[in-house]
Amino acid sequence: MSRTDLGPPDYKEMLPPVIKENYGQWLYHEYLKPGVMKHVSEKGDALYTIRIGSPRLVGLDTVRELCDLADKYCDGYLRFTSRHNVELLVSNEANVDPLLAELKQKGMPVGGTGNSISNIVHTQGWIHCHTPATDASGIVKAVMDDLYDYFTHDDLLPARLRVAMACCLNMCGAVHCSDIAILGIHRTPPRIDHTKVSKVCEIPTVIASCPTAAIKPDPKNKSVKVTEEKCMYCGNCYTMCPAMEIMDPLNDGIAILVGGKVSNSRTAPGFSRLAIPFLPNNAPRWPEVTEAVRNIVETWAKDAKKGERMGEWISRIGWERFFDRTGIPFTDKHIDDYIFSIPTFRTTTNFKW
Amino acid sequence: MTERKTPMLDELEKGPWPSFVTDLKRAAEKNDSVKDLIAQLEQSYEEKKGHWKHGGIVGVRGYGAGVIGRYSDEPEKYPNIAEFHTLRINSPAGWFYDTKTLRNVCDMWEEHGSGLLNLHGTTGDIILLGTKTNELQPTFDAFSDAGFDLGGSGSGLRSPSACCGPARCEWACYDTLDVCDNLTHEYQDEMHRPMWPYKFKFKFSGCPNDCVASIARSDLSVIGTWRDTLRINQEEIKNYANSGMDIQGRVCEKCPTKALTFNSETKELFVKAEDCTRCMHCINVLPKAVRPGKEKGATLMIGGKSTILRSAFLSWVIVPFMPLEAPYTELKDLIARIWEWWDEHGKTRERIGELIYRLGMGNFLRAVDLPPVPQMVKEPRANPYIFWQADEVIKADEATK
């Protein structure tokens, strides 16, 4: 019988000696080149970190290759970041350049530090989720291919760029505070299978799951009915009840939100706001999505002051100018009509043309 | 087993970014379930539609969490992924690994599952992607013997996560790894046997840069900060100035409270301590010269979550400053009070932030015994609809006495 409630492995045993010896005693760090950081401790010890991009969804061959690299150059230690990057931890400076050369030869991208795009935090999508409006890994691959130079360079963008992708409104990727959020959306109400509802769903829970009170009991059918004009297609009812199918290949697609961040640096953390309400699901490479993201990134890169995150740039120039400069049309879809809409309305005569 | 041409997925092997499709194909050479997975995914790409059935409860002995049931909706066509469940494995704090451990993960997963994994899931677990129902217990047994355990899922505590903290960052204002590890071990029951209204997440960031997005993605955000003043090394300020850094423009003018002044003649930087809000900007730009203060701890914030159901919330300040030293008794006592109130009042699938919004921050603060302080609000209310407590008003019978 296996043991239960062990908890996670002891992180202390996973740390390379240079970290154990300098734990809590780091003094400063510097970026030596894109993707290469040097941390120096109060004792004068140094740790070199090489950051590489990863598809996150990996097979054992890739993980073993990473282990081979860590054994060869890093005394057998590596870590992963909150954005799915891999960090090879080098304590011997002489190993840095040979490691970089081998990574280059293997085609593994080094970067993601300083003023660059880091890896895209993302969800499962069609590969393994039961409620997706789109795929996640495929869009991430297409967008990162397109923005590759912004990963491997740290002098092309005004500030860091954090992109996140979630394949439906459940937002397992919590994309709502990203410089650019790529979000799978549904656009049509759930289709109810009345023969299944009473068998597989708990009707009061389904009714309570609707944030707009669009779901009502339908006692005649021992089922529920949906007031379609109230539904905003969040899919929460489907999460509670498999008989409320929400996926719709004809209408599902992508929304793009911009200008959010989590860091407290300079300005407070804030939500991403809707820039593009809908783009089609054109697998396998989503050209409309990659083009839209590139347009936003390059307009920001051209227009922002040094050090200005996407949201800081937009608040300086104003949303009127954002739509103007990016050429993105402003529509009725951009005006909020959900719970906390009122504070987003303009309540001053001060605006720009 | 279905082998078919995959012209759409093949397109995703092109381009410089590492391709998950290449990883899938390599894994398929050793595992028939991945062959079916690729075929089903190609079908999803053609039809623009997912092909996983809704839910399904599976698990391992003694646990109510950590395993996510997954079934193909075309099991006759793709028999090897008729069952293709996920196990969430709780990662070591900070996602540090030695290769012996990671190779062991590979060996075990090669024996028991598809050989596909996420490093890591968005909550921070190692995601083992795809195995059959009868392999779940043997997989868990192997991982357990190797010193691993399952992570959280469902309406319980989700696997807490932490930034790299003092292991590799000079800005960590508390030991994020130790707090994360300590609390994860403390709350094994809450994680493995879900019994709450809904999920609850902890994320531990060592400083206000918040590298694990604690403020946006955790019900209780623990974000490192300091109470005293910035430490400035004037020699290094001179070095930055001499190397051409525009300290006035890039640091002082960007300071949100204009708390910094730069003397361009002496090349010295000064902070007006009482105006500094500890945003990290000057430290980020001048890492060799400016450091957080010495009186370190954390700001505790509550309610962060994404949009489902009643809009996304960023976490709200409830404790402006708490020193965090093992065994973290003050933090754990507060967590116990928060969970007790949420457990008592929360509706099904109501996150703590939504419950606070429904019942009021005042009620929450009184219930968990936290004193109101101005640091909790951006500004006071603009309406006079105040809930007065019974002991705050004069009762008629008392007035006549």
HADDOCK unambig.tbl for C-alpha pairs under 7 A between the chains (distance, minus, plus):
assign (segid A and resid 2 and name CA) (segid B and resid 141 and name CA) 5.18 0.50 0.50
assign (segid A and resid 2 and name CA) (segid B and resid 144 and name CA) 6.20 0.50 0.50
assign (segid A and resid 2 and name CA) (segid B and resid 145 and name CA) 6.69 0.50 0.50
assign (segid A and resid 3 and name CA) (segid B and resid 144 and name CA) 6.28 0.50 0.50
assign (segid A and resid 5 and name CA) (segid B and resid 149 and name CA) 6.76 0.50 0.50
assign (segid A and resid 5 and name CA) (segid B and resid 188 and name CA) 5.68 0.50 0.50
assign (segid A and resid 6 and name CA) (segid B and resid 149 and name CA) 5.90 0.50 0.50
assign (segid A and resid 7 and name CA) (segid B and resid 148 and name CA) 6.95 0.50 0.50
assign (segid A and resid 7 and name CA) (segid B and resid 149 and name CA) 5.46 0.50 0.50
assign (segid A and resid 7 and name CA) (segid B and resid 184 and name CA) 6.63 0.50 0.50
assign (segid A and resid 7 and name CA) (segid B and resid 185 and name CA) 5.30 0.50 0.50
assign (segid A and resid 7 and name CA) (segid B and resid 188 and name CA) 6.68 0.50 0.50
assign (segid A and resid 8 and name CA) (segid B and resid 90 and name CA) 5.28 0.50 0.50
assign (segid A and resid 8 and name CA) (segid B and resid 91 and name CA) 5.86 0.50 0.50
assign (segid A and resid 8 and name CA) (segid B and resid 92 and name CA) 5.40 0.50 0.50
assign (segid A and resid 8 and name CA) (segid B and resid 148 and name CA) 5.65 0.50 0.50
assign (segid A and resid 8 and name CA) (segid B and resid 149 and name CA) 5.77 0.50 0.50
assign (segid A and resid 9 and name CA) (segid B and resid 92 and name CA) 5.28 0.50 0.50
assign (segid A and resid 9 and name CA) (segid B and resid 147 and name CA) 5.84 0.50 0.50
assign (segid A and resid 9 and name CA) (segid B and resid 148 and name CA) 5.78 0.50 0.50
assign (segid A and resid 10 and name CA) (segid B and resid 92 and name CA) 6.23 0.50 0.50
assign (segid A and resid 11 and name CA) (segid B and resid 92 and name CA) 4.98 0.50 0.50
assign (segid A and resid 11 and name CA) (segid B and resid 93 and name CA) 5.46 0.50 0.50
assign (segid A and resid 11 and name CA) (segid B and resid 96 and name CA) 6.75 0.50 0.50
assign (segid A and resid 14 and name CA) (segid B and resid 96 and name CA) 5.53 0.50 0.50
assign (segid A and resid 14 and name CA) (segid B and resid 97 and name CA) 4.71 0.50 0.50
assign (segid A and resid 14 and name CA) (segid B and resid 98 and name CA) 5.12 0.50 0.50
assign (segid A and resid 15 and name CA) (segid B and resid 96 and name CA) 6.36 0.50 0.50
assign (segid A and resid 19 and name CA) (segid B and resid 167 and name CA) 5.84 0.50 0.50
assign (segid A and resid 19 and name CA) (segid B and resid 168 and name CA) 6.88 0.50 0.50
assign (segid A and resid 23 and name CA) (segid B and resid 166 and name CA) 5.70 0.50 0.50
assign (segid A and resid 23 and name CA) (segid B and resid 167 and name CA) 5.04 0.50 0.50
assign (segid A and resid 24 and name CA) (segid B and resid 166 and name CA) 4.29 0.50 0.50
assign (segid A and resid 24 and name CA) (segid B and resid 167 and name CA) 6.24 0.50 0.50
assign (segid A and resid 24 and name CA) (segid B and resid 170 and name CA) 6.98 0.50 0.50
assign (segid A and resid 25 and name CA) (segid B and resid 170 and name CA) 6.96 0.50 0.50
assign (segid A and resid 26 and name CA) (segid B and resid 168 and name CA) 6.81 0.50 0.50
assign (segid A and resid 26 and name CA) (segid B and resid 169 and name CA) 6.24 0.50 0.50
assign (segid A and resid 26 and name CA) (segid B and resid 170 and name CA) 4.60 0.50 0.50
assign (segid A and resid 27 and name CA) (segid B and resid 170 and name CA) 5.45 0.50 0.50
assign (segid A and resid 28 and name CA) (segid B and resid 170 and name CA) 6.00 0.50 0.50
assign (segid A and resid 28 and name CA) (segid B and resid 287 and name CA) 5.78 0.50 0.50
assign (segid A and resid 28 and name CA) (segid B and resid 288 and name CA) 5.27 0.50 0.50
assign (segid A and resid 29 and name CA) (segid B and resid 287 and name CA) 6.66 0.50 0.50
assign (segid A and resid 54 and name CA) (segid B and resid 18 and name CA) 6.24 0.50 0.50
assign (segid A and resid 55 and name CA) (segid B and resid 18 and name CA) 5.83 0.50 0.50
assign (segid A and resid 55 and name CA) (segid B and resid 19 and name CA) 6.20 0.50 0.50
assign (segid A and resid 55 and name CA) (segid B and resid 20 and name CA) 5.61 0.50 0.50
assign (segid A and resid 56 and name CA) (segid B and resid 118 and name CA) 5.25 0.50 0.50
assign (segid A and resid 56 and name CA) (segid B and resid 119 and name CA) 5.37 0.50 0.50
assign (segid A and resid 56 and name CA) (segid B and resid 120 and name CA) 6.60 0.50 0.50
assign (segid A and resid 57 and name CA) (segid B and resid 20 and name CA) 5.84 0.50 0.50
assign (segid A and resid 57 and name CA) (segid B and resid 116 and name CA) 6.99 0.50 0.50
assign (segid A and resid 57 and name CA) (segid B and resid 117 and name CA) 5.83 0.50 0.50
assign (segid A and resid 57 and name CA) (segid B and resid 118 and name CA) 4.68 0.50 0.50
assign (segid A and resid 57 and name CA) (segid B and resid 119 and name CA) 6.96 0.50 0.50
assign (segid A and resid 58 and name CA) (segid B and resid 20 and name CA) 6.31 0.50 0.50
assign (segid A and resid 58 and name CA) (segid B and resid 23 and name CA) 5.70 0.50 0.50
assign (segid A and resid 58 and name CA) (segid B and resid 116 and name CA) 5.84 0.50 0.50
assign (segid A and resid 58 and name CA) (segid B and resid 117 and name CA) 5.61 0.50 0.50
assign (segid A and resid 58 and name CA) (segid B and resid 118 and name CA) 6.18 0.50 0.50
assign (segid A and resid 59 and name CA) (segid B and resid 23 and name CA) 5.27 0.50 0.50
assign (segid A and resid 59 and name CA) (segid B and resid 24 and name CA) 6.61 0.50 0.50
assign (segid A and resid 59 and name CA) (segid B and resid 27 and name CA) 5.76 0.50 0.50
assign (segid A and resid 59 and name CA) (segid B and resid 115 and name CA) 5.70 0.50 0.50
assign (segid A and resid 59 and name CA) (segid B and resid 116 and name CA) 4.62 0.50 0.50
assign (segid A and resid 59 and name CA) (segid B and resid 117 and name CA) 6.31 0.50 0.50
assign (segid A and resid 60 and name CA) (segid B and resid 106 and name CA) 5.84 0.50 0.50
assign (segid A and resid 60 and name CA) (segid B and resid 115 and name CA) 5.65 0.50 0.50
assign (segid A and resid 60 and name CA) (segid B and resid 116 and name CA) 6.67 0.50 0.50
assign (segid A and resid 64 and name CA) (segid B and resid 103 and name CA) 6.55 0.50 0.50
assign (segid A and resid 67 and name CA) (segid B and resid 99 and name CA) 5.33 0.50 0.50
assign (segid A and resid 76 and name CA) (segid B and resid 98 and name CA) 5.54 0.50 0.50
assign (segid A and resid 76 and name CA) (segid B and resid 99 and name CA) 5.16 0.50 0.50
assign (segid A and resid 77 and name CA) (segid B and resid 97 and name CA) 5.91 0.50 0.50
assign (segid A and resid 77 and name CA) (segid B and resid 98 and name CA) 4.57 0.50 0.50
assign (segid A and resid 77 and name CA) (segid B and resid 99 and name CA) 6.05 0.50 0.50
assign (segid A and resid 78 and name CA) (segid B and resid 96 and name CA) 6.07 0.50 0.50
assign (segid A and resid 78 and name CA) (segid B and resid 97 and name CA) 5.61 0.50 0.50
assign (segid A and resid 78 and name CA) (segid B and resid 98 and name CA) 6.50 0.50 0.50
assign (segid A and resid 79 and name CA) (segid B and resid 95 and name CA) 5.35 0.50 0.50
assign (segid A and resid 79 and name CA) (segid B and resid 96 and name CA) 4.24 0.50 0.50
assign (segid A and resid 79 and name CA) (segid B and resid 97 and name CA) 5.75 0.50 0.50
assign (segid A and resid 80 and name CA) (segid B and resid 95 and name CA) 5.34 0.50 0.50
assign (segid A and resid 80 and name CA) (segid B and resid 96 and name CA) 6.73 0.50 0.50
assign (segid A and resid 81 and name CA) (segid B and resid 95 and name CA) 6.97 0.50 0.50
assign (segid A and resid 82 and name CA) (segid B and resid 212 and name CA) 5.86 0.50 0.50
assign (segid A and resid 84 and name CA) (segid B and resid 119 and name CA) 6.40 0.50 0.50
assign (segid A and resid 84 and name CA) (segid B and resid 120 and name CA) 6.28 0.50 0.50
assign (segid A and resid 108 and name CA) (segid B and resid 18 and name CA) 6.98 0.50 0.50
assign (segid A and resid 123 and name CA) (segid B and resid 122 and name CA) 6.97 0.50 0.50
assign (segid A and resid 126 and name CA) (segid B and resid 41 and name CA) 6.59 0.50 0.50
assign (segid A and resid 126 and name CA) (segid B and resid 44 and name CA) 6.62 0.50 0.50
assign (segid A and resid 126 and name CA) (segid B and resid 50 and name CA) 4.86 0.50 0.50
assign (segid A and resid 127 and name CA) (segid B and resid 41 and name CA) 6.18 0.50 0.50
assign (segid A and resid 128 and name CA) (segid B and resid 52 and name CA) 6.94 0.50 0.50
assign (segid A and resid 129 and name CA) (segid B and resid 52 and name CA) 6.49 0.50 0.50
assign (segid A and resid 130 and name CA) (segid B and resid 50 and name CA) 6.65 0.50 0.50
assign (segid A and resid 130 and name CA) (segid B and resid 52 and name CA) 4.97 0.50 0.50
assign (segid A and resid 130 and name CA) (segid B and resid 53 and name CA) 6.02 0.50 0.50
assign (segid A and resid 130 and name CA) (segid B and resid 54 and name CA) 5.57 0.50 0.50
assign (segid A and resid 132 and name CA) (segid B and resid 50 and name CA) 6.42 0.50 0.50
assign (segid A and resid 138 and name CA) (segid B and resid 12 and name CA) 6.87 0.50 0.50
assign (segid A and resid 141 and name CA) (segid B and resid 17 and name CA) 6.49 0.50 0.50
assign (segid A and resid 141 and name CA) (segid B and resid 19 and name CA) 6.67 0.50 0.50
assign (segid A and resid 144 and name CA) (segid B and resid 17 and name CA) 6.12 0.50 0.50
assign (segid A and resid 145 and name CA) (segid B and resid 15 and name CA) 5.49 0.50 0.50
assign (segid A and resid 145 and name CA) (segid B and resid 16 and name CA) 5.70 0.50 0.50
assign (segid A and resid 145 and name CA) (segid B and resid 17 and name CA) 5.16 0.50 0.50
assign (segid A and resid 148 and name CA) (segid B and resid 17 and name CA) 6.87 0.50 0.50
assign (segid A and resid 170 and name CA) (segid B and resid 308 and name CA) 5.87 0.50 0.50
assign (segid A and resid 171 and name CA) (segid B and resid 306 and name CA) 6.50 0.50 0.50
assign (segid A and resid 172 and name CA) (segid B and resid 122 and name CA) 6.97 0.50 0.50
assign (segid A and resid 173 and name CA) (segid B and resid 122 and name CA) 5.88 0.50 0.50
assign (segid A and resid 174 and name CA) (segid B and resid 217 and name CA) 6.40 0.50 0.50
assign (segid A and resid 174 and name CA) (segid B and resid 306 and name CA) 5.54 0.50 0.50
assign (segid A and resid 176 and name CA) (segid B and resid 306 and name CA) 6.41 0.50 0.50
assign (segid A and resid 177 and name CA) (segid B and resid 216 and name CA) 6.72 0.50 0.50
assign (segid A and resid 211 and name CA) (segid B and resid 309 and name CA) 6.21 0.50 0.50
assign (segid A and resid 211 and name CA) (segid B and resid 310 and name CA) 6.59 0.50 0.50
assign (segid A and resid 242 and name CA) (segid B and resid 54 and name CA) 5.88 0.50 0.50
assign (segid A and resid 247 and name CA) (segid B and resid 49 and name CA) 6.90 0.50 0.50
assign (segid A and resid 249 and name CA) (segid B and resid 47 and name CA) 6.72 0.50 0.50
assign (segid A and resid 249 and name CA) (segid B and resid 48 and name CA) 5.11 0.50 0.50
assign (segid A and resid 249 and name CA) (segid B and resid 49 and name CA) 5.54 0.50 0.50
assign (segid A and resid 262 and name CA) (segid B and resid 210 and name CA) 6.57 0.50 0.50
assign (segid A and resid 262 and name CA) (segid B and resid 213 and name CA) 5.68 0.50 0.50
assign (segid A and resid 262 and name CA) (segid B and resid 215 and name CA) 6.62 0.50 0.50
assign (segid A and resid 262 and name CA) (segid B and resid 216 and name CA) 6.55 0.50 0.50
assign (segid A and resid 263 and name CA) (segid B and resid 208 and name CA) 6.28 0.50 0.50
assign (segid A and resid 263 and name CA) (segid B and resid 209 and name CA) 4.44 0.50 0.50
assign (segid A and resid 263 and name CA) (segid B and resid 210 and name CA) 5.50 0.50 0.50
assign (segid A and resid 264 and name CA) (segid B and resid 208 and name CA) 5.40 0.50 0.50
assign (segid A and resid 264 and name CA) (segid B and resid 209 and name CA) 5.76 0.50 0.50
assign (segid A and resid 264 and name CA) (segid B and resid 279 and name CA) 5.41 0.50 0.50
assign (segid A and resid 265 and name CA) (segid B and resid 209 and name CA) 6.31 0.50 0.50
assign (segid A and resid 265 and name CA) (segid B and resid 279 and name CA) 4.64 0.50 0.50
assign (segid A and resid 265 and name CA) (segid B and resid 280 and name CA) 5.31 0.50 0.50
assign (segid A and resid 265 and name CA) (segid B and resid 281 and name CA) 5.00 0.50 0.50
assign (segid A and resid 266 and name CA) (segid B and resid 254 and name CA) 6.81 0.50 0.50
assign (segid A and resid 266 and name CA) (segid B and resid 255 and name CA) 6.29 0.50 0.50
assign (segid A and resid 266 and name CA) (segid B and resid 256 and name CA) 5.34 0.50 0.50
assign (segid A and resid 266 and name CA) (segid B and resid 279 and name CA) 5.83 0.50 0.50
assign (segid A and resid 266 and name CA) (segid B and resid 281 and name CA) 5.77 0.50 0.50
assign (segid A and resid 267 and name CA) (segid B and resid 256 and name CA) 6.98 0.50 0.50
assign (segid A and resid 281 and name CA) (segid B and resid 48 and name CA) 6.91 0.50 0.50
assign (segid A and resid 283 and name CA) (segid B and resid 45 and name CA) 5.80 0.50 0.50
assign (segid A and resid 284 and name CA) (segid B and resid 8 and name CA) 5.43 0.50 0.50
assign (segid A and resid 284 and name CA) (segid B and resid 9 and name CA) 6.50 0.50 0.50
assign (segid A and resid 284 and name CA) (segid B and resid 11 and name CA) 6.66 0.50 0.50
assign (segid A and resid 284 and name CA) (segid B and resid 12 and name CA) 6.91 0.50 0.50
assign (segid A and resid 284 and name CA) (segid B and resid 45 and name CA) 6.54 0.50 0.50
